[in-house]
Amino acid sequence: MPLTEAVSFKTVLQRENRVQVPRQIRWHYKLEPTQVLKVTVDAIGSFSAIESFYATMRNDGRITIPKLTLNLLQSKTYDKQSLTSKVLGVRLTPA
């Protein structure tokens, strides 16, 4: 069953602006690297730091967050520090 509904999860921002989609979600919804997803990223701990973008998943299950989106998220947080290794809420919806 391909992704037909919204799925939310929390993950840590990895190096090179990537987030890992959990294996259980990839297997349950049979996510393919060619499927276009609308990704909404929420910086945990801030009230209005939410940004959306369209992306495809890599073969290893990672999604790269564009630099512009990451800079906008970083500017909306309180301390304006780097978000690398910080917890992010991610929501995947079909495009």
Stockholm file with secondary structure:
# STOCKHOLM 1.0

chainA/1-95         MPLTEAVSFKTVLQRENRVQVPRQIRWHYKLEPTQVLKVTVDAIGSFSAIESFYATMRNDGRITIPKLTLNLLQSKTYDKQSLTSKVLGVRLTPA
#=GR chainA/1-95 SS CCCCSCEEEEEECBGGGEEECCHHHHHHTTCCTTCEEEEEEEETTCSSCEEEEEEECCTTSEEECCHHHHHHHHHHSSSCCCCTTCEEEEEEEEC
#=GC SS_cons        CCCCSCEEEEEECBGGGEEECCHHHHHHTTCCTTCEEEEEEEETTCSSCEEEEEEECCTTSEEECCHHHHHHHHHHSSSCCCCTTCEEEEEEEEC
//
